[in-house]
């Protein structure tokens, strides 16, 4: 068994970085290939759904805050 870094699963930080980069549309080819070879789809799906829900809640909160200060 080798300690090749290509065999290790992705860390939470790497997965979160990939999800954020994908959300912004700036994911590079090297990281995309790494994600497909070492990542688990369910982890990316869970992080993507969590990110999306968090983003929507934050946008709604900002809109409500702006409306409250405007009126």
PQR file of N, CA, C, O and H, with PARSE charges and radii, in Angstrom:
ATOM      1  N   UNK A   1       0.850  -1.180   0.000 -0.4000 1.5000
ATOM      2  CA  UNK A   1       0.000   0.000   0.000 -0.0000 2.0000
ATOM      3  C   UNK A   1       0.892   1.238   0.000  0.5500 1.7000
ATOM      4  O   UNK A   1       1.836   1.332   0.784 -0.5500 1.4000
ATOM      5  N   UNK A   2       0.590   2.173  -0.872 -0.4000 1.5000
ATOM      6  CA  UNK A   2       1.395   3.381  -0.985 -0.0000 2.0000
ATOM      7  C   UNK A   2       0.676   4.544  -0.324  0.5500 1.7000
ATOM      8  O   UNK A   2      -0.531   4.490  -0.089 -0.5500 1.4000
ATOM      9  H   UNK A   2      -0.177   2.097  -1.508  0.4000 1.0000
ATOM     10  N   UNK A   3       1.418   5.583  -0.030 -0.4000 1.5000
ATOM     11  CA  UNK A   3       0.849   6.799   0.523 -0.0000 2.0000
ATOM     12  C   UNK A   3       0.677   7.842  -0.563  0.5500 1.7000
ATOM     13  O   UNK A   3       0.888   9.033  -0.333 -0.5500 1.4000
ATOM     14  H   UNK A   3       2.399   5.627  -0.221  0.4000 1.0000
ATOM     15  N   UNK A   4       0.297   7.396  -1.736 -0.4000 1.5000
ATOM     16  CA  UNK A   4       0.091   8.284  -2.868 -0.0000 2.0000
ATOM     17  C   UNK A   4      -1.084   9.220  -2.570  0.5500 1.7000
ATOM     18  O   UNK A   4      -2.174   8.748  -2.248 -0.5500 1.4000
ATOM     19  H   UNK A   4       0.126   6.429  -1.923  0.4000 1.0000
ATOM     20  N   UNK A   5      -0.880  10.543  -2.672 -0.4000 1.5000
ATOM     21  CA  UNK A   5      -1.977  11.463  -2.365 -0.0000 2.0000
ATOM     22  C   UNK A   5      -3.164  11.315  -3.315  0.5500 1.7000
ATOM     23  O   UNK A   5      -4.265  11.760  -2.991 -0.5500 1.4000
ATOM     24  H   UNK A   5       0.006  10.926  -2.933  0.4000 1.0000
ATOM     25  N   UNK A   6      -2.961  10.694  -4.487 -0.4000 1.5000
ATOM     26  CA  UNK A   6      -4.062  10.497  -5.423 -0.0000 2.0000
ATOM     27  C   UNK A   6      -5.022   9.409  -4.964  0.5500 1.7000
ATOM     28  O   UNK A   6      -6.129   9.303  -5.492 -0.5500 1.4000
ATOM     29  H   UNK A   6      -2.066  10.332  -4.750  0.4000 1.0000
ATOM     30  N   UNK A   7      -4.615   8.593  -3.980 -0.4000 1.5000
ATOM     31  CA  UNK A   7      -5.476   7.520  -3.497 -0.0000 2.0000
ATOM     32  C   UNK A   7      -6.326   7.934  -2.304  0.5500 1.7000
ATOM     33  O   UNK A   7      -7.298   7.257  -1.968 -0.5500 1.4000
ATOM     34  H   UNK A   7      -3.716   8.680  -3.550  0.4000 1.0000
ATOM     35  N   UNK A   8      -5.968   9.040  -1.665 -0.4000 1.5000
ATOM     36  CA  UNK A   8      -6.679   9.468  -0.466 -0.0000 2.0000
ATOM     37  C   UNK A   8      -7.988  10.159  -0.833  0.5500 1.7000
ATOM     38  O   UNK A   8      -8.063  10.858  -1.844 -0.5500 1.4000
ATOM     39  H   UNK A   8      -5.179   9.591  -1.938  0.4000 1.0000
ATOM     40  N   UNK A   9      -9.018   9.963  -0.014 -0.4000 1.5000
ATOM     41  CA  UNK A   9     -10.276  10.676  -0.286 -0.0000 2.0000
ATOM     42  C   UNK A   9     -10.109  12.180  -0.058  0.5500 1.7000
ATOM     43  O   UNK A   9      -9.189  12.620   0.632 -0.5500 1.4000
ATOM     44  H   UNK A   9      -8.958   9.395   0.807  0.4000 1.0000
ATOM     45  N   UNK A  10     -10.998  12.938  -0.641 -0.4000 1.5000
ATOM     46  CA  UNK A  10     -10.931  14.387  -0.505 -0.0000 2.0000
ATOM     47  C   UNK A  10     -11.247  14.815   0.919  0.5500 1.7000
ATOM     48  O   UNK A  10     -12.047  14.183   1.609 -0.5500 1.4000
ATOM     49  H   UNK A  10     -11.745  12.580  -1.202  0.4000 1.0000
ATOM     50  N   UNK A  11     -10.615  15.883   1.344 -0.4000 1.5000
ATOM     51  CA  UNK A  11     -10.921  16.448   2.654 -0.0000 2.0000
ATOM     52  C   UNK A  11     -12.179  17.313   2.535  0.5500 1.7000
ATOM     53  O   UNK A  11     -12.601  17.671   1.435 -0.5500 1.4000
ATOM     54  H   UNK A  11      -9.965  16.396   0.784  0.4000 1.0000
ATOM     55  N   UNK A  12     -12.763  17.638   3.679 -0.4000 1.5000
ATOM     56  CA  UNK A  12     -13.949  18.491   3.684 -0.0000 2.0000
ATOM     57  C   UNK A  12     -13.637  19.841   3.050  0.5500 1.7000
ATOM     58  O   UNK A  12     -14.447  20.389   2.303 -0.5500 1.4000
ATOM     59  H   UNK A  12     -12.421  17.348   4.572  0.4000 1.0000
ATOM     60  N   UNK A  13     -12.464  20.369   3.352 -0.4000 1.5000
ATOM     61  CA  UNK A  13     -12.069  21.673   2.802 -0.0000 2.0000
ATOM     62  C   UNK A  13     -11.954  21.622   1.280  0.5500 1.7000
ATOM     63  O   UNK A  13     -12.370  22.560   0.600 -0.5500 1.4000
ATOM     64  H   UNK A  13     -11.806  19.924   3.959  0.4000 1.0000
ATOM     65  N   UNK A  14     -11.396  20.544   0.740 -0.4000 1.5000
ATOM     66  CA  UNK A  14     -11.286  20.410  -0.708 -0.0000 2.0000
ATOM     67  C   UNK A  14     -12.665  20.313  -1.355  0.5500 1.7000
ATOM     68  O   UNK A  14     -12.921  20.929  -2.390 -0.5500 1.4000
ATOM     69  H   UNK A  14     -11.058  19.782   1.293  0.4000 1.0000
ATOM     70  N   UNK A  15     -13.550  19.533  -0.733 -0.4000 1.5000
ATOM     71  CA  UNK A  15     -14.900  19.397  -1.281 -0.0000 2.0000
ATOM     72  C   UNK A  15     -15.660  20.722  -1.218  0.5500 1.7000
ATOM     73  O   UNK A  15     -16.342  21.096  -2.172 -0.5500 1.4000
ATOM     74  H   UNK A  15     -13.343  19.033   0.107  0.4000 1.0000
ATOM     75  N   UNK A  16     -15.541  21.427  -0.098 -0.4000 1.5000
ATOM     76  CA  UNK A  16     -16.222  22.713   0.041 -0.0000 2.0000
ATOM     77  C   UNK A  16     -15.683  23.711  -0.982  0.5500 1.7000
ATOM     78  O   UNK A  16     -16.455  24.458  -1.585 -0.5500 1.4000
ATOM     79  H   UNK A  16     -14.986  21.123   0.677  0.4000 1.0000
ATOM     80  N   UNK A  17     -14.379  23.728  -1.180 -0.4000 1.5000
ATOM     81  CA  UNK A  17     -13.790  24.600  -2.189 -0.0000 2.0000
ATOM     82  C   UNK A  17     -14.288  24.282  -3.585  0.5500 1.7000
ATOM     83  O   UNK A  17     -14.527  25.186  -4.386 -0.5500 1.4000
ATOM     84  H   UNK A  17     -13.752  23.121  -0.691  0.4000 1.0000
ATOM     85  N   UNK A  18     -14.445  23.006  -3.878 -0.4000 1.5000
ATOM     86  CA  UNK A  18     -14.947  22.599  -5.187 -0.0000 2.0000
ATOM     87  C   UNK A  18     -16.405  23.002  -5.376  0.5500 1.7000
ATOM     88  O   UNK A  18     -16.798  23.437  -6.458 -0.5500 1.4000
ATOM     89  H   UNK A  18     -14.251  22.272  -3.227  0.4000 1.0000
ATOM     90  N   UNK A  19     -17.201  22.859  -4.331 -0.4000 1.5000
ATOM     91  CA  UNK A  19     -18.617  23.245  -4.413 -0.0000 2.0000
ATOM     92  C   UNK A  19     -18.738  24.758  -4.611  0.5500 1.7000
ATOM     93  O   UNK A  19     -19.535  25.215  -5.430 -0.5500 1.4000
ATOM     94  H   UNK A  19     -16.883  22.506  -3.452  0.4000 1.0000
ATOM     95  N   UNK A  20     -17.956  25.526  -3.870 -0.4000 1.5000
ATOM     96  CA  UNK A  20     -18.005  26.983  -4.019 -0.0000 2.0000
ATOM     97  C   UNK A  20     -17.517  27.415  -5.401  0.5500 1.7000
ATOM     98  O   UNK A  20     -18.108  28.300  -6.020 -0.5500 1.4000
ATOM     99  H   UNK A  20     -17.309  25.154  -3.205  0.4000 1.0000
ATOM    100  N   UNK A  21     -16.446  26.797  -5.882 -0.4000 1.5000
ATOM    101  CA  UNK A  21     -15.930  27.129  -7.214 -0.0000 2.0000
ATOM    102  C   UNK A  21     -16.946  26.768  -8.294  0.5500 1.7000
ATOM    103  O   UNK A  21     -17.132  27.519  -9.252 -0.5500 1.4000
ATOM    104  H   UNK A  21     -15.966  26.079  -5.379  0.4000 1.0000
ATOM    105  N   UNK A  22     -17.594  25.630  -8.141 -0.4000 1.5000
ATOM    106  CA  UNK A  22     -18.609  25.221  -9.109 -0.0000 2.0000
ATOM    107  C   UNK A  22     -19.808  26.162  -9.075  0.5500 1.7000
ATOM    108  O   UNK A  22     -20.387  26.464 -10.119 -0.5500 1.4000
ATOM    109  H   UNK A  22     -17.442  25.021  -7.363  0.4000 1.0000
ATOM    110  N   UNK A  23     -20.183  26.625  -7.894 -0.4000 1.5000
ATOM    111  CA  UNK A  23     -21.309  27.552  -7.775 -0.0000 2.0000
ATOM    112  C   UNK A  23     -21.006  28.873  -8.476  0.5500 1.7000
ATOM    113  O   UNK A  23     -21.898  29.499  -9.048 -0.5500 1.4000
ATOM    114  H   UNK A  23     -19.713  26.379  -7.047  0.4000 1.0000
ATOM    115  N   UNK A  24     -19.746  29.289  -8.427 -0.4000 1.5000
ATOM    116  CA  UNK A  24     -19.349  30.529  -9.092 -0.0000 2.0000
ATOM    117  C   UNK A  24     -18.982  30.313 -10.557  0.5500 1.7000
ATOM    118  O   UNK A  24     -18.831  31.274 -11.311 -0.5500 1.4000
ATOM    119  H   UNK A  24     -19.021  28.781  -7.962  0.4000 1.0000
ATOM    120  N   UNK A  25     -18.839  29.054 -10.958 -0.4000 1.5000
ATOM    121  CA  UNK A  25     -18.501  28.748 -12.344 -0.0000 2.0000
ATOM    122  C   UNK A  25     -17.037  28.925 -12.677  0.5500 1.7000
ATOM    123  O   UNK A  25     -16.695  29.201 -13.827 -0.5500 1.4000
ATOM    124  H   UNK A  25     -18.962  28.273 -10.346  0.4000 1.0000
ATOM    125  N   UNK A  26     -16.160  28.771 -11.687 -0.4000 1.5000
ATOM    126  CA  UNK A  26     -14.737  28.981 -11.922 -0.0000 2.0000
ATOM    127  C   UNK A  26     -13.895  27.740 -11.609  0.5500 1.7000
ATOM    128  O   UNK A  26     -12.690  27.857 -11.386 -0.5500 1.4000
ATOM    129  H   UNK A  26     -16.438  28.547 -10.753  0.4000 1.0000
ATOM    130  N   UNK A  27     -14.502  26.572 -11.591 -0.4000 1.5000
ATOM    131  CA  UNK A  27     -13.786  25.335 -11.288 -0.0000 2.0000
ATOM    132  C   UNK A  27     -12.783  25.038 -12.408  0.5500 1.7000
ATOM    133  O   UNK A  27     -13.140  25.081 -13.585 -0.5500 1.4000
ATOM    134  H   UNK A  27     -15.481  26.477 -11.772  0.4000 1.0000
ATOM    135  N   UNK A  28     -11.528  24.738 -12.045 -0.4000 1.5000
ATOM    136  CA  UNK A  28     -10.545  24.438 -13.087 -0.0000 2.0000
ATOM    137  C   UNK A  28     -10.538  22.939 -13.407  0.5500 1.7000
ATOM    138  O   UNK A  28     -11.065  22.131 -12.642 -0.5500 1.4000
ATOM    139  H   UNK A  28     -11.238  24.703 -11.088  0.4000 1.0000
ATOM    140  N   UNK A  29      -9.951  22.585 -14.519 -0.4000 1.5000
ATOM    141  CA  UNK A  29      -9.955  21.208 -14.994 -0.0000 2.0000
ATOM    142  C   UNK A  29      -9.230  20.245 -14.078  0.5500 1.7000
ATOM    143  O   UNK A  29      -9.650  19.100 -13.910 -0.5500 1.4000
ATOM    144  H   UNK A  29      -9.523  23.241 -15.141  0.4000 1.0000
ATOM    145  N   UNK A  30      -8.141  20.709 -13.485 -0.4000 1.5000
ATOM    146  CA  UNK A  30      -7.363  19.844 -12.594 -0.0000 2.0000
ATOM    147  C   UNK A  30      -8.193  19.433 -11.370  0.5500 1.7000
ATOM    148  O   UNK A  30      -8.232  18.260 -10.998 -0.5500 1.4000
ATOM    149  H   UNK A  30      -7.800  21.639 -13.621  0.4000 1.0000
ATOM    150  N   UNK A  31      -8.851  20.411 -10.759 -0.4000 1.5000
ATOM    151  CA  UNK A  31      -9.671  20.099  -9.587 -0.0000 2.0000
ATOM    152  C   UNK A  31     -10.904  19.289  -9.965  0.5500 1.7000
ATOM    153  O   UNK A  31     -11.332  18.426  -9.198 -0.5500 1.4000
ATOM    154  H   UNK A  31      -8.819  21.364 -11.062  0.4000 1.0000
ATOM    155  N   UNK A  32     -11.477  19.551 -11.124 -0.4000 1.5000
ATOM    156  CA  UNK A  32     -12.637  18.772 -11.572 -0.0000 2.0000
ATOM    157  C   UNK A  32     -12.261  17.307 -11.768  0.5500 1.7000
ATOM    158  O   UNK A  32     -13.007  16.411 -11.372 -0.5500 1.4000
ATOM    159  H   UNK A  32     -11.129  20.252 -11.746  0.4000 1.0000
ATOM    160  N   UNK A  33     -11.107  17.066 -12.376 -0.4000 1.5000
ATOM    161  CA  UNK A  33     -10.638  15.685 -12.564 -0.0000 2.0000
ATOM    162  C   UNK A  33     -10.376  15.019 -11.214  0.5500 1.7000
ATOM    163  O   UNK A  33     -10.692  13.845 -11.023 -0.5500 1.4000
ATOM    164  H   UNK A  33     -10.501  17.794 -12.698  0.4000 1.0000
ATOM    165  N   UNK A  34      -9.794  15.779 -10.277 -0.4000 1.5000
ATOM    166  CA  UNK A  34      -9.549  15.255  -8.930 -0.0000 2.0000
ATOM    167  C   UNK A  34     -10.869  14.887  -8.250  0.5500 1.7000
ATOM    168  O   UNK A  34     -10.975  13.838  -7.615 -0.5500 1.4000
ATOM    169  H   UNK A  34      -9.537  16.732 -10.432  0.4000 1.0000
ATOM    170  N   UNK A  35     -11.858  15.746  -8.386 -0.4000 1.5000
ATOM    171  CA  UNK A  35     -13.154  15.495  -7.757 -0.0000 2.0000
ATOM    172  C   UNK A  35     -13.808  14.234  -8.303  0.5500 1.7000
ATOM    173  O   UNK A  35     -14.362  13.440  -7.542 -0.5500 1.4000
ATOM    174  H   UNK A  35     -11.772  16.598  -8.902  0.4000 1.0000
ATOM    175  N   UNK A  36     -13.746  14.048  -9.619 -0.4000 1.5000
ATOM    176  CA  UNK A  36     -14.376  12.877 -10.213 -0.0000 2.0000
ATOM    177  C   UNK A  36     -13.630  11.590  -9.888  0.5500 1.7000
ATOM    178  O   UNK A  36     -14.242  10.524  -9.816 -0.5500 1.4000
ATOM    179  H   UNK A  36     -13.296  14.693 -10.236  0.4000 1.0000
ATOM    180  N   UNK A  37     -12.327  11.674  -9.693 -0.4000 1.5000
ATOM    181  CA  UNK A  37     -11.563  10.450  -9.432 -0.0000 2.0000
ATOM    182  C   UNK A  37     -11.529  10.084  -7.946  0.5500 1.7000
ATOM    183  O   UNK A  37     -11.488   8.901  -7.606 -0.5500 1.4000
ATOM    184  H   UNK A  37     -11.830  12.539  -9.752  0.4000 1.0000
ATOM    185  N   UNK A  38     -11.546  11.076  -7.064 -0.4000 1.5000
ATOM    186  CA  UNK A  38     -11.389  10.795  -5.636 -0.0000 2.0000
ATOM    187  C   UNK A  38     -12.618  11.104  -4.792  0.5500 1.7000
ATOM    188  O   UNK A  38     -12.717  10.629  -3.661 -0.5500 1.4000
ATOM    189  H   UNK A  38     -11.579  12.036  -7.340  0.4000 1.0000
ATOM    190  N   UNK A  39     -13.554  11.888  -5.315 -0.4000 1.5000
ATOM    191  CA  UNK A  39     -14.707  12.312  -4.533 -0.0000 2.0000
ATOM    192  C   UNK A  39     -15.867  11.339  -4.618  0.5500 1.7000
ATOM    193  O   UNK A  39     -15.964  10.536  -5.546 -0.5500 1.4000
ATOM    194  H   UNK A  39     -13.474  12.274  -6.234  0.4000 1.0000
ATOM    195  N   UNK A  40     -16.742  11.429  -3.631 -0.4000 1.5000
ATOM    196  CA  UNK A  40     -17.962  10.623  -3.612 -0.0000 2.0000
ATOM    197  C   UNK A  40     -19.127  11.525  -3.991  0.5500 1.7000
ATOM    198  O   UNK A  40     -19.287  12.606  -3.423 -0.5500 1.4000
ATOM    199  H   UNK A  40     -16.663  12.082  -2.877  0.4000 1.0000
ATOM    200  N   UNK A  41     -19.941  11.089  -4.948 -0.4000 1.5000
ATOM    201  CA  UNK A  41     -21.038  11.938  -5.424 -0.0000 2.0000
ATOM    202  C   UNK A  41     -21.978  12.402  -4.311  0.5500 1.7000
ATOM    203  O   UNK A  41     -22.406  13.556  -4.306 -0.5500 1.4000
ATOM    204  H   UNK A  41     -19.811  10.212  -5.409  0.4000 1.0000
ATOM    205  N   UNK A  42     -22.299  11.520  -3.378 -0.4000 1.5000
ATOM    206  CA  UNK A  42     -23.248  11.883  -2.326 -0.0000 2.0000
ATOM    207  C   UNK A  42     -22.720  13.028  -1.467  0.5500 1.7000
ATOM    208  O   UNK A  42     -23.499  13.866  -1.013 -0.5500 1.4000
ATOM    209  H   UNK A  42     -21.951  10.583  -3.382  0.4000 1.0000
ATOM    210  N   UNK A  43     -21.426  13.075  -1.242 -0.4000 1.5000
ATOM    211  CA  UNK A  43     -20.849  14.171  -0.463 -0.0000 2.0000
ATOM    212  C   UNK A  43     -21.023  15.508  -1.191  0.5500 1.7000
ATOM    213  O   UNK A  43     -21.360  16.520  -0.577 -0.5500 1.4000
ATOM    214  H   UNK A  43     -20.793  12.394  -1.610  0.4000 1.0000
ATOM    215  N   UNK A  44     -20.788  15.498  -2.501 -0.4000 1.5000
ATOM    216  CA  UNK A  44     -20.936  16.730  -3.270 -0.0000 2.0000
ATOM    217  C   UNK A  44     -22.401  17.148  -3.368  0.5500 1.7000
ATOM    218  O   UNK A  44     -22.711  18.339  -3.331 -0.5500 1.4000
ATOM    219  H   UNK A  44     -20.514  14.676  -3.000  0.4000 1.0000
ATOM    220  N   UNK A  45     -23.291  16.184  -3.492 -0.4000 1.5000
ATOM    221  CA  UNK A  45     -24.719  16.503  -3.540 -0.0000 2.0000
ATOM    222  C   UNK A  45     -25.167  17.134  -2.225  0.5500 1.7000
ATOM    223  O   UNK A  45     -25.876  18.140  -2.220 -0.5500 1.4000
ATOM    224  H   UNK A  45     -23.040  15.217  -3.522  0.4000 1.0000
ATOM    225  N   UNK A  46     -24.751  16.537  -1.117 -0.4000 1.5000
ATOM    226  CA  UNK A  46     -25.132  17.068   0.198 -0.0000 2.0000
ATOM    227  C   UNK A  46     -24.570  18.475   0.405  0.5500 1.7000
ATOM    228  O   UNK A  46     -25.280  19.362   0.880 -0.5500 1.4000
ATOM    229  H   UNK A  46     -24.175  15.719  -1.121  0.4000 1.0000
ATOM    230  N   UNK A  47     -23.321  18.682   0.058 -0.4000 1.5000
ATOM    231  CA  UNK A  47     -22.724  20.021   0.198 -0.0000 2.0000
ATOM    232  C   UNK A  47     -23.383  21.029  -0.742  0.5500 1.7000
ATOM    233  O   UNK A  47     -23.594  22.183  -0.369 -0.5500 1.4000
ATOM    234  H   UNK A  47     -22.744  17.963  -0.328  0.4000 1.0000
ATOM    235  N   UNK A  48     -23.705  20.598  -1.947 -0.4000 1.5000
ATOM    236  CA  UNK A  48     -24.360  21.491  -2.904 -0.0000 2.0000
ATOM    237  C   UNK A  48     -25.742  21.916  -2.444  0.5500 1.7000
ATOM    238  O   UNK A  48     -26.103  23.088  -2.554 -0.5500 1.4000
ATOM    239  H   UNK A  48     -23.534  19.661  -2.250  0.4000 1.0000
ATOM    240  N   UNK A  49     -26.513  20.975  -1.932 -0.4000 1.5000
ATOM    241  CA  UNK A  49     -27.855  21.297  -1.427 -0.0000 2.0000
ATOM    242  C   UNK A  49     -27.751  22.207  -0.212  0.5500 1.7000
ATOM    243  O   UNK A  49     -28.503  23.174  -0.094 -0.5500 1.4000
ATOM    244  H   UNK A  49     -26.219  20.023  -1.843  0.4000 1.0000
ATOM    245  N   UNK A  50     -26.821  21.904   0.696 -0.4000 1.5000
ATOM    246  CA  UNK A  50     -26.622  22.736   1.881 -0.0000 2.0000
ATOM    247  C   UNK A  50     -26.206  24.145   1.492  0.5500 1.7000
ATOM    248  O   UNK A  50     -26.726  25.117   2.041 -0.5500 1.4000
ATOM    249  H   UNK A  50     -26.210  21.118   0.600  0.4000 1.0000
ATOM    250  N   UNK A  51     -25.276  24.269   0.551 -0.4000 1.5000
ATOM    251  CA  UNK A  51     -24.836  25.588   0.088 -0.0000 2.0000
ATOM    252  C   UNK A  51     -25.997  26.355  -0.528  0.5500 1.7000
ATOM    253  O   UNK A  51     -26.175  27.540  -0.247 -0.5500 1.4000
ATOM    254  H   UNK A  51     -24.854  23.480   0.105  0.4000 1.0000
ATOM    255  N   UNK A  52     -26.789  25.690  -1.365 -0.4000 1.5000
ATOM    256  CA  UNK A  52     -27.906  26.350  -2.036 -0.0000 2.0000
ATOM    257  C   UNK A  52     -28.939  26.844  -1.035  0.5500 1.7000
ATOM    258  O   UNK A  52     -29.403  27.980  -1.133 -0.5500 1.4000
ATOM    259  H   UNK A  52     -26.645  24.728  -1.593  0.4000 1.0000
ATOM    260  N   UNK A  53     -29.301  26.003  -0.076 -0.4000 1.5000
ATOM    261  CA  UNK A  53     -30.267  26.417   0.941 -0.0000 2.0000
ATOM    262  C   UNK A  53     -29.741  27.578   1.777  0.5500 1.7000
ATOM    263  O   UNK A  53     -30.480  28.517   2.074 -0.5500 1.4000
ATOM    264  H   UNK A  53     -28.924  25.080   0.003  0.4000 1.0000
ATOM    265  N   UNK A  54     -28.477  27.517   2.153 -0.4000 1.5000
ATOM    266  CA  UNK A  54     -27.866  28.606   2.921 -0.0000 2.0000
ATOM    267  C   UNK A  54     -27.865  29.896   2.112  0.5500 1.7000
ATOM    268  O   UNK A  54     -28.165  30.962   2.650 -0.5500 1.4000
ATOM    269  H   UNK A  54     -27.877  26.755   1.911  0.4000 1.0000
ATOM    270  N   UNK A  55     -27.536  29.813   0.846 -0.4000 1.5000
ATOM    271  CA  UNK A  55     -27.516  30.985  -0.023 -0.0000 2.0000
ATOM    272  C   UNK A  55     -28.911  31.607  -0.138  0.5500 1.7000
ATOM    273  O   UNK A  55     -29.058  32.826  -0.053 -0.5500 1.4000
ATOM    274  H   UNK A  55     -27.292  28.947   0.410  0.4000 1.0000
ATOM    275  N   UNK A  56     -29.923  30.775  -0.329 -0.4000 1.5000
ATOM    276  CA  UNK A  56     -31.295  31.273  -0.460 -0.0000 2.0000
ATOM    277  C   UNK A  56     -31.747  31.947   0.836  0.5500 1.7000
ATOM    278  O   UNK A  56     -32.347  33.021   0.797 -0.5500 1.4000
ATOM    279  H   UNK A  56     -29.803  29.785  -0.397  0.4000 1.0000
ATOM    280  N   UNK A  57     -31.464  31.329   1.973 -0.4000 1.5000
ATOM    281  CA  UNK A  57     -31.844  31.911   3.266 -0.0000 2.0000
ATOM    282  C   UNK A  57     -31.139  33.252   3.479  0.5500 1.7000
ATOM    283  O   UNK A  57     -31.755  34.204   3.958 -0.5500 1.4000
ATOM    284  H   UNK A  57     -30.976  30.457   2.004  0.4000 1.0000
ATOM    285  N   UNK A  58     -29.858  33.333   3.130 -0.4000 1.5000
ATOM    286  CA  UNK A  58     -29.131  34.596   3.278 -0.0000 2.0000
ATOM    287  C   UNK A  58     -29.692  35.690   2.363  0.5500 1.7000
ATOM    288  O   UNK A  58     -29.814  36.841   2.782 -0.5500 1.4000
ATOM    289  H   UNK A  58     -29.358  32.559   2.741  0.4000 1.0000
ATOM    290  N   UNK A  59     -30.027  35.345   1.143 -0.4000 1.5000
ATOM    291  CA  UNK A  59     -30.598  36.328   0.227 -0.0000 2.0000
ATOM    292  C   UNK A  59     -31.946  36.817   0.757  0.5500 1.7000
ATOM    293  O   UNK A  59     -32.222  38.017   0.733 -0.5500 1.4000
ATOM    294  H   UNK A  59     -29.927  34.410   0.803  0.4000 1.0000
ATOM    295  N   UNK A  60     -32.781  35.902   1.231 -0.4000 1.5000
ATOM    296  CA  UNK A  60     -34.071  36.301   1.797 -0.0000 2.0000
ATOM    297  C   UNK A  60     -33.888  37.202   3.017  0.5500 1.7000
ATOM    298  O   UNK A  60     -34.620  38.178   3.185 -0.5500 1.4000
ATOM    299  H   UNK A  60     -32.558  34.927   1.251  0.4000 1.0000
ATOM    300  N   UNK A  61     -32.925  36.880   3.857 -0.4000 1.5000
ATOM    301  CA  UNK A  61     -32.670  37.695   5.044 -0.0000 2.0000
ATOM    302  C   UNK A  61     -32.208  39.095   4.655  0.5500 1.7000
ATOM    303  O   UNK A  61     -32.639  40.077   5.261 -0.5500 1.4000
ATOM    304  H   UNK A  61     -32.331  36.087   3.721  0.4000 1.0000
ATOM    305  N   UNK A  62     -31.352  39.198   3.670 -0.4000 1.5000
ATOM    306  CA  UNK A  62     -30.882  40.509   3.216 -0.0000 2.0000
ATOM    307  C   UNK A  62     -32.039  41.312   2.618  0.5500 1.7000
ATOM    308  O   UNK A  62     -32.170  42.508   2.878 -0.5500 1.4000
ATOM    309  H   UNK A  62     -31.002  38.401   3.178  0.4000 1.0000
ATOM    310  N   UNK A  63     -32.863  40.661   1.830 -0.4000 1.5000
ATOM    311  CA  UNK A  63     -34.012  41.357   1.223 -0.0000 2.0000
ATOM    312  C   UNK A  63     -34.957  41.858   2.312  0.5500 1.7000
ATOM    313  O   UNK A  63     -35.411  43.000   2.251 -0.5500 1.4000
ATOM    314  H   UNK A  63     -32.757  39.690   1.619  0.4000 1.0000
ATOM    315  N   UNK A  64     -35.257  41.031   3.296 -0.4000 1.5000
ATOM    316  CA  UNK A  64     -36.139  41.454   4.384 -0.0000 2.0000
ATOM    317  C   UNK A  64     -35.517  42.603   5.179  0.5500 1.7000
ATOM    318  O   UNK A  64     -36.221  43.523   5.593 -0.5500 1.4000
ATOM    319  H   UNK A  64     -34.888  40.102   3.345  0.4000 1.0000
ATOM    320  N   UNK A  65     -34.230  42.552   5.389 -0.4000 1.5000
ATOM    321  CA  UNK A  65     -33.540  43.622   6.096 -0.0000 2.0000
ATOM    322  C   UNK A  65     -33.604  44.937   5.322  0.5500 1.7000
ATOM    323  O   UNK A  65     -33.851  45.994   5.903 -0.5500 1.4000
ATOM    324  H   UNK A  65     -33.658  41.804   5.052  0.4000 1.0000
ATOM    325  N   UNK A  66     -33.383  44.869   4.025 -0.4000 1.5000
ATOM    326  CA  UNK A  66     -33.440  46.071   3.181 -0.0000 2.0000
ATOM    327  C   UNK A  66     -34.854  46.636   3.171  0.5500 1.7000
ATOM    328  O   UNK A  66     -35.038  47.849   3.268 -0.5500 1.4000
ATOM    329  H   UNK A  66     -33.182  44.011   3.553  0.4000 1.0000
ATOM    330  N   UNK A  67     -35.850  45.768   3.056 -0.4000 1.5000
ATOM    331  CA  UNK A  67     -37.245  46.221   3.048 -0.0000 2.0000
ATOM    332  C   UNK A  67     -37.612  46.855   4.391  0.5500 1.7000
ATOM    333  O   UNK A  67     -38.331  47.854   4.431 -0.5500 1.4000
ATOM    334  H   UNK A  67     -35.700  44.782   2.977  0.4000 1.0000
ATOM    335  N   UNK A  68     -37.124  46.278   5.483 -0.4000 1.5000
ATOM    336  CA  UNK A  68     -37.423  46.827   6.797 -0.0000 2.0000
ATOM    337  C   UNK A  68     -36.820  48.225   6.961  0.5500 1.7000
ATOM    338  O   UNK A  68     -37.458  49.103   7.541 -0.5500 1.4000
ATOM    339  H   UNK A  68     -36.541  45.467   5.450  0.4000 1.0000
ATOM    340  N   UNK A  69     -35.615  48.441   6.465 -0.4000 1.5000
ATOM    341  CA  UNK A  69     -34.982  49.746   6.581 -0.0000 2.0000
ATOM    342  C   UNK A  69     -35.541  50.753   5.577  0.5500 1.7000
ATOM    343  O   UNK A  69     -35.481  51.960   5.813 -0.5500 1.4000
ATOM    344  H   UNK A  69     -35.096  47.727   5.993  0.4000 1.0000
ATOM    345  N   UNK A  70     -36.081  50.270   4.467 -0.4000 1.5000
ATOM    346  CA  UNK A  70     -36.618  51.161   3.449 -0.0000 2.0000
ATOM    347  C   UNK A  70     -38.021  51.668   3.808  0.5500 1.7000
ATOM    348  O   UNK A  70     -38.431  52.742   3.369 -0.5500 1.4000
ATOM    349  H   UNK A  70     -36.130  49.289   4.275  0.4000 1.0000
ATOM    350  N   UNK A  71     -38.745  50.891   4.603 -0.4000 1.5000
ATOM    351  CA  UNK A  71     -40.135  51.281   4.875 -0.0000 2.0000
ATOM    352  C   UNK A  71     -40.286  51.770   6.216  0.5500 1.7000
ATOM    353  O   UNK A  71     -41.389  52.142   6.617 -0.5500 1.4000
ATOM    354  H   UNK A  71     -38.412  50.018   4.959  0.4000 1.0000
TER
END
